[in-house]
């Protein structure tokens, strides 16, 4: 059933509701960040394919998109277009798998408490990087041996092993290769389904200077991984 859901998500259509503030995602880490992958093999693991999605249901009680139980899709109450994206996911699941879901929007404290207890059936969740390294995405969200703060019941020993290799070596190439393998395992076993990367925009007057750039030459918008912008920006005299 998890594989069916992975193939049922029409990401190109889902992100249309964001009006340019989200793009289709094929992995945990977006382009431009350490550990990002553009490997066609990984991109293809959960590609949108309606026929394949329905085929994955063969031999289950839900074959043909029938006999679904009551399914609740839970999310926390937040902005950044999260709810419209969740509603778009509901729509494509209904269209592709005939899977009807009820959307439950929870206050943040309640959502977290139930999430830690693994008391949620189906979750729409976002992740902001706390620091630009794959360790943040994979360990903090999916490592199976965590004793607190687990976001899901899914565990996979092969996945955990790759995370440990990435964590324990100082060889950058070896680290990123281990995290790439971890992503492949995560998607093949459908520990999660990547849907969208949220895009953030900002505007600055030409007389505002000091906004830092990343290695790609892009201006860095104030956010989780860059929180001291006000210490660097300054105003130059208007000409």
DADA-V397151 format. One record per pair of residues at least 12 apart in sequence whose C-alpha atoms are under 8 Angstrom apart, sorted by the first residue. I is the first residue (numbers start at 1). J is the second residue. Records with the same first field share a line. If there is no record, write none. Layout:
BEGIN
I = J ; J
END
This chain:
BEGIN
1 = 56 ; 57 ; 60
2 = 190
3 = 46 ; 53 ; 56 ; 189 ; 190
4 = 52 ; 53 ; 54 ; 55 ; 56 ; 57 ; 97
5 = 53 ; 93 ; 97 ; 193
6 = 46 ; 47 ; 48 ; 53 ; 190 ; 193
7 = 46 ; 47 ; 48 ; 49 ; 50 ; 52 ; 53
8 = 48 ; 49 ; 50 ; 53 ; 92 ; 93 ; 96 ; 97
9 = 48 ; 89 ; 92 ; 93 ; 195
10 = 48 ; 92
11 = 24 ; 25 ; 48 ; 195 ; 196
12 = 24
13 = 88
14 = 85 ; 88 ; 89 ; 92
15 = 85 ; 88 ; 196
17 = 84 ; 85 ; 88
18 = 81 ; 84 ; 85
20 = 199
21 = 198 ; 199 ; 200
22 = 196 ; 197 ; 198 ; 199
23 = 196 ; 197 ; 198 ; 199
24 = 195 ; 196 ; 197
25 = 194 ; 195 ; 196 ; 197
26 = 42 ; 43 ; 46 ; 194 ; 195 ; 196
27 = 42 ; 43 ; 183 ; 194
28 = 137 ; 183 ; 194
29 = 134 ; 137
30 = 197
32 = 216
33 = 132 ; 133
34 = 132 ; 133 ; 134 ; 176
35 = 133 ; 134 ; 176 ; 179 ; 180
37 = 180
42 = 183 ; 184 ; 187
45 = 184 ; 187 ; 188
46 = 187 ; 188 ; 193
50 = 96 ; 97
53 = 96 ; 97
54 = 96 ; 97
64 = 97
65 = 97 ; 98 ; 99
66 = 98
68 = 99 ; 100
70 = 100 ; 101 ; 102
71 = 100 ; 101 ; 102 ; 121 ; 122
72 = 101 ; 102 ; 103 ; 104 ; 121 ; 122
73 = 101 ; 102 ; 103 ; 104 ; 121 ; 122 ; 123 ; 124
74 = 103 ; 104 ; 105 ; 106 ; 120 ; 121 ; 122 ; 123 ; 124
75 = 103 ; 104 ; 105 ; 106 ; 111 ; 123 ; 124 ; 125
76 = 105 ; 106 ; 107 ; 108 ; 111 ; 125
77 = 105 ; 106 ; 107 ; 108
80 = 198
86 = 103 ; 124
87 = 103
115 = 150 ; 151 ; 152
116 = 148 ; 149 ; 150 ; 151
118 = 150 ; 151 ; 152 ; 153
128 = 224
129 = 224 ; 225
130 = 224 ; 225
131 = 224 ; 225
132 = 225
134 = 176 ; 179
135 = 163 ; 166 ; 167
138 = 163
139 = 163
142 = 154 ; 155
143 = 155 ; 159 ; 160 ; 163
144 = 156 ; 157 ; 160
145 = 160
154 = 191
155 = 191
158 = 182 ; 185
159 = 181 ; 182 ; 185 ; 186
160 = 182
162 = 178 ; 179 ; 181 ; 182
163 = 178 ; 179 ; 182
165 = 178
166 = 178 ; 179
200 = 221
201 = 221
202 = 221
207 = 235 ; 236 ; 237 ; 238
208 = 233 ; 234 ; 235 ; 236
209 = 233 ; 234 ; 235 ; 236
210 = 232 ; 233 ; 234
211 = 229 ; 232 ; 233
212 = 229 ; 232
END
